[in-house]
């Protein structure tokens, strides 16, 4: 979710205290800083985009990370404020951070809440990283003269209602797609908000022999198939080797839906990995390339994302 939405949710969390908003109120400072803290891992960008992508939403969006951020924020306030309440500041920083993680759980990237015990990111993909409707929901209560507790209640009630509505729409689409693809044996299905259209859903449907990528509108039954891929029943030794490389493991954690494709050219071979969730302009937005030498040993790795190509090292 975008930083402004996280900050507004942090304000709503602090409003539960019934304190009037003030720039020097430690409750509001702790809650708003806490609501931003899980994204402080952007500092990893200093070591390069690959380092950031490897770390984002793992430790920072986990219970240990949340504990670390809360203690850090409370510690800073302890040194900065007159007569600070350390335990109170930990609590509000924790609640602000928890609001961040919970709302991020509902978008496609998900969170690794149980890191380091479980490193894969989990999500219920109902929201985009930026959702203008959520921003309106968070801003509208400030147009009325509400007590702080009423403002907080109105914010969280409207937010919960919107998330529930999107869950019901997603469930309805799931039922519709199962009927539409009734001639196929569906083994896996992924539904998420479209990146380009607010009122559309993107989907990945895996059957016993095909993989379909497409989208469908919420308000009408128009369905578009963007890509139709063969499902590999057995992986070749080369693809299995590619899965075990650093880039293959990265995609394993990055996406629940990856697709491996081999390309043989004279004496060289490469394996391309696609994240099937994101498809635009006749291509997958995120992909990776593994180059193999003549002995079929992986020699170079490249990550392709949003039009950029980055060299991927075993250790970044």
C-alpha positions as CSV (number, residue, x, y, z in Angstrom):
1,X,0.0,0.0,0.0
2,X,1.2,3.6,-0.6
3,X,2.8,5.6,2.2
4,X,-0.1,8.1,2.4
5,X,-2.7,5.4,3.0
6,X,-0.5,3.7,5.6
7,X,0.0,7.1,7.4
8,X,-3.8,7.8,7.4
9,X,-4.4,4.3,8.8
10,X,-1.8,5.0,11.4
11,X,-3.6,8.2,12.4
12,X,-6.9,6.2,12.7
13,X,-5.0,3.7,15.0
14,X,-3.8,6.6,17.2
15,X,-7.3,8.0,17.3
16,X,-8.4,5.0,19.3
17,X,-6.5,6.6,22.2
18,X,-9.1,9.5,22.1
19,X,-6.2,12.0,22.2
20,X,-6.6,15.1,20.0
21,X,-4.1,15.0,17.2
22,X,-0.9,17.0,18.0
23,X,2.5,17.0,16.4
24,X,4.1,16.5,19.8
25,X,1.8,13.7,21.0
26,X,3.9,10.6,21.4
27,X,0.8,8.4,20.7
28,X,0.4,9.9,17.2
29,X,4.1,10.0,16.6
30,X,4.6,6.3,17.6
31,X,1.5,5.1,15.6
32,X,2.3,7.0,12.4
33,X,6.0,6.0,12.5
34,X,5.0,2.4,13.2
35,X,2.6,2.5,10.2
36,X,5.6,3.5,8.0
37,X,8.3,1.3,9.6
38,X,7.9,-1.9,7.7
39,X,8.8,0.0,4.5
40,X,12.0,1.3,6.1
41,X,13.7,-1.7,4.5
42,X,13.9,0.6,1.4
43,X,17.4,1.4,2.8
44,X,18.4,-1.9,1.2
45,X,18.1,0.0,-2.1
46,X,21.5,1.6,-1.3
47,X,23.0,-1.8,-2.1
48,X,21.1,-2.0,-5.4
49,X,17.6,-3.0,-6.6
50,X,18.3,-6.7,-6.4
51,X,19.2,-6.4,-2.7
52,X,16.0,-4.5,-2.0
53,X,13.8,-7.0,-3.9
54,X,15.4,-9.9,-2.0
55,X,14.7,-8.3,1.4
56,X,11.4,-6.4,0.9
57,X,8.5,-7.7,2.9
58,X,10.4,-10.5,4.6
59,X,12.0,-9.5,7.9
60,X,10.5,-6.0,7.8
61,X,6.9,-7.4,7.5
62,X,7.2,-10.2,10.0
63,X,6.5,-10.5,13.7
64,X,10.2,-10.3,14.6
65,X,10.5,-7.2,12.3
66,X,7.5,-5.6,13.9
67,X,8.9,-6.1,17.4
68,X,12.2,-4.6,16.2
69,X,10.6,-1.5,14.7
70,X,8.4,-1.0,17.8
71,X,11.4,-1.2,20.2
72,X,13.4,1.1,17.9
73,X,10.7,3.8,17.6
74,X,10.0,3.7,21.4
75,X,13.8,3.9,22.0
76,X,14.1,7.0,19.8
77,X,11.1,8.7,21.5
78,X,12.6,7.8,24.8
79,X,15.7,9.9,23.9
80,X,13.7,12.7,22.2
81,X,10.8,13.5,24.4
82,X,10.4,14.8,28.0
83,X,8.9,12.2,30.4
84,X,8.2,9.6,27.7
85,X,6.2,6.4,28.5
86,X,8.3,3.7,27.0
87,X,5.7,0.9,27.3
88,X,3.0,3.1,25.8
89,X,5.1,4.1,22.9
90,X,6.0,0.4,22.2
91,X,2.3,-0.4,22.1
92,X,1.3,2.3,19.7
93,X,4.2,1.8,17.4
94,X,3.4,-1.9,17.4
95,X,-0.3,-1.2,16.6
96,X,0.7,1.2,13.8
97,X,3.1,-1.4,12.3
98,X,0.5,-4.1,12.6
99,X,-2.0,-2.0,10.6
100,X,0.7,-1.8,7.9
101,X,1.3,-5.5,7.7
102,X,-2.4,-6.4,7.8
103,X,-3.3,-4.1,4.9
104,X,-0.3,-5.3,2.9
105,X,-1.5,-8.9,3.5
106,X,-4.5,-8.0,1.2
107,X,-2.4,-7.0,-1.8
108,X,-0.7,-9.2,-4.3
109,X,2.8,-9.0,-2.9
110,X,1.8,-10.3,0.5
111,X,3.9,-10.5,3.7
112,X,6.2,-13.1,5.3
113,X,4.6,-12.8,8.7
114,X,6.2,-15.9,10.1
115,X,9.7,-15.2,8.9
116,X,12.3,-16.7,9.4
117,X,10.3,-19.9,10.1
118,X,8.4,-19.6,6.9
119,X,10.1,-17.4,4.3
120,X,7.3,-17.5,1.6
121,X,5.0,-14.5,1.5
122,X,1.3,-15.1,2.0
123,X,-1.6,-12.9,0.8
124,X,-5.2,-12.7,0.0
125,X,-4.9,-10.5,-3.1
126,X,-7.9,-8.1,-2.9
127,X,-6.2,-4.7,-3.2
128,X,-3.6,-3.0,-5.4
129,X,-0.6,-1.3,-3.9
130,X,-2.4,2.0,-4.6
131,X,-6.2,2.0,-4.4
132,X,-7.9,5.4,-4.9
133,X,-11.1,4.1,-3.3
134,X,-9.2,3.3,-0.1
135,X,-7.6,6.7,-0.1
136,X,-11.1,8.3,-0.3
137,X,-12.3,6.0,2.5
138,X,-9.5,7.2,4.7
139,X,-9.9,10.9,3.9
140,X,-13.7,11.3,3.9
141,X,-14.2,11.0,7.8
142,X,-12.0,14.2,8.2
143,X,-14.7,16.1,6.3
144,X,-17.1,15.7,9.3
145,X,-16.8,16.9,12.8
146,X,-16.3,13.6,14.5
147,X,-14.8,12.7,17.9
148,X,-11.5,10.9,17.5
149,X,-13.0,7.6,18.6
150,X,-15.9,8.0,16.1
151,X,-13.4,8.9,13.3
152,X,-11.4,5.8,14.0
153,X,-14.6,3.7,14.1
154,X,-15.9,5.1,10.9
155,X,-12.5,4.6,9.2
156,X,-12.1,1.0,10.2
157,X,-15.7,0.1,9.5
158,X,-15.6,1.5,6.0
159,X,-12.3,-0.1,5.3
160,X,-13.5,-3.5,6.5
161,X,-16.7,-3.2,4.5
162,X,-14.7,-2.3,1.3
163,X,-12.3,-5.3,1.8
164,X,-15.3,-7.6,2.4
165,X,-16.9,-6.3,-0.8
166,X,-13.8,-7.1,-2.8
167,X,-13.6,-10.5,-1.2
168,X,-17.2,-11.3,-2.2
169,X,-16.5,-10.0,-5.8
170,X,-13.4,-12.1,-6.0
171,X,-15.3,-15.2,-4.7
172,X,-18.1,-14.6,-7.2
173,X,-15.5,-14.4,-10.1
174,X,-13.9,-17.6,-8.9
175,X,-17.3,-19.4,-9.2
176,X,-17.9,-17.8,-12.6
177,X,-14.5,-18.9,-13.9
178,X,-15.0,-22.5,-12.7
179,X,-18.1,-22.6,-14.8
180,X,-16.5,-20.9,-17.8
181,X,-13.6,-23.4,-17.8
182,X,-15.8,-26.4,-16.9
183,X,-14.4,-28.3,-19.8
184,X,-11.0,-28.2,-18.1
185,X,-9.7,-29.8,-14.9
186,X,-8.6,-26.7,-12.9
187,X,-5.7,-27.5,-10.5
188,X,-4.8,-24.0,-9.4
189,X,-6.4,-20.6,-9.6
190,X,-5.0,-17.1,-8.8
191,X,-7.2,-14.0,-8.9
192,X,-6.0,-10.5,-8.2
193,X,-6.9,-6.9,-8.9
194,X,-5.9,-5.7,-12.3
195,X,-2.9,-3.4,-12.4
196,X,-4.4,-1.2,-15.1
197,X,-8.1,-1.2,-14.5
198,X,-9.8,-0.6,-11.2
199,X,-12.9,-2.6,-12.1
200,X,-11.1,-5.6,-13.5
201,X,-9.6,-8.7,-12.1
202,X,-6.5,-10.5,-13.5
203,X,-6.4,-14.3,-13.3
204,X,-4.0,-17.3,-13.7
205,X,-5.8,-20.6,-14.2
206,X,-3.7,-23.8,-14.3
207,X,-5.4,-26.9,-15.7
208,X,-4.1,-30.4,-16.2
209,X,-2.5,-29.4,-19.5
210,X,-2.8,-25.7,-20.0
211,X,-2.2,-22.4,-18.2
212,X,-4.5,-19.5,-19.0
213,X,-3.7,-15.8,-18.2
214,X,-6.4,-13.2,-18.6
215,X,-8.7,-10.7,-17.1
216,X,-12.4,-10.1,-16.6
217,X,-14.4,-7.0,-15.6
218,X,-16.5,-6.7,-12.4
219,X,-19.5,-5.1,-14.0
220,X,-19.8,-7.2,-17.1
221,X,-18.9,-10.6,-18.3
222,X,-16.2,-9.7,-20.9
223,X,-13.3,-12.1,-20.5
224,X,-10.0,-11.7,-22.3
225,X,-7.3,-14.4,-22.5
226,X,-3.9,-12.7,-22.7
227,X,-1.8,-15.8,-22.8
228,X,-2.3,-19.6,-23.2
229,X,0.7,-21.7,-22.2
230,X,1.3,-25.4,-22.3
231,X,1.7,-27.0,-18.9
232,X,4.9,-29.1,-18.6
233,X,4.0,-32.5,-17.2
234,X,7.6,-33.4,-16.5
235,X,10.5,-30.9,-16.0
236,X,13.7,-31.5,-17.9
237,X,17.0,-31.9,-16.0
238,X,18.0,-28.4,-17.1
239,X,14.8,-26.8,-15.8
240,X,15.3,-28.7,-12.5
241,X,18.8,-27.3,-12.3
242,X,17.5,-23.8,-13.0
243,X,15.0,-24.1,-10.2
244,X,17.9,-24.7,-7.7
245,X,19.9,-21.7,-8.8
246,X,19.9,-18.4,-6.8
247,X,17.5,-16.9,-9.4
248,X,15.2,-19.9,-9.4
249,X,15.0,-19.8,-5.6
250,X,14.3,-16.0,-5.8
251,X,11.3,-16.6,-8.0
252,X,10.2,-19.4,-5.8
253,X,9.9,-16.9,-2.9
254,X,8.8,-14.0,-5.1
255,X,5.8,-15.6,-6.9
256,X,3.4,-18.6,-6.4
257,X,3.1,-18.8,-10.2
258,X,6.3,-19.2,-12.2
259,X,6.8,-20.7,-15.6
260,X,10.2,-22.0,-17.0
261,X,11.0,-22.0,-20.7
262,X,14.2,-23.4,-22.3
263,X,15.8,-21.7,-25.3
264,X,18.5,-23.6,-27.3
265,X,20.7,-21.6,-29.7
266,X,23.6,-23.4,-31.4
267,X,25.9,-24.5,-28.6
268,X,24.3,-22.3,-25.9
269,X,21.2,-22.6,-23.8
270,X,19.2,-20.3,-21.5
271,X,16.3,-20.8,-19.2
272,X,13.8,-18.0,-18.8
273,X,11.5,-17.8,-15.7
274,X,8.3,-15.8,-15.9
275,X,6.1,-14.5,-13.1
276,X,2.7,-15.3,-14.6
277,X,0.8,-12.9,-12.4
278,X,1.8,-9.7,-14.2
279,X,1.2,-9.5,-18.0
280,X,1.0,-6.3,-20.0
281,X,1.7,-5.2,-23.6
282,X,2.1,-8.8,-24.8
283,X,4.8,-9.7,-22.3
284,X,5.3,-10.7,-18.7
285,X,6.4,-7.7,-16.6
286,X,8.8,-9.7,-14.3
287,X,11.1,-12.4,-15.7
288,X,14.5,-13.8,-15.2
289,X,17.2,-15.4,-17.5
290,X,19.7,-18.0,-16.6
291,X,22.6,-18.6,-19.1
292,X,24.3,-22.0,-19.1
293,X,27.8,-22.7,-20.5
294,X,28.6,-25.7,-22.8
295,X,28.7,-28.0,-19.8
296,X,25.2,-26.9,-18.8
297,X,26.5,-25.1,-15.7
298,X,24.7,-21.8,-14.9
299,X,27.1,-19.0,-15.6
300,X,25.1,-15.7,-15.6
301,X,21.8,-14.5,-14.2
302,X,19.6,-11.6,-15.2
303,X,16.4,-10.2,-13.7
304,X,14.0,-8.3,-16.1
305,X,11.5,-6.1,-14.3
306,X,9.4,-3.1,-15.5
307,X,11.5,-2.7,-18.6
308,X,14.9,-2.8,-16.7
309,X,17.5,-5.6,-16.9
310,X,19.6,-6.2,-13.8
311,X,22.5,-8.6,-13.4
312,X,21.7,-11.0,-10.6
313,X,24.6,-12.4,-8.5
314,X,24.5,-15.4,-6.2
315,X,25.3,-13.0,-3.4
316,X,24.2,-9.4,-3.6
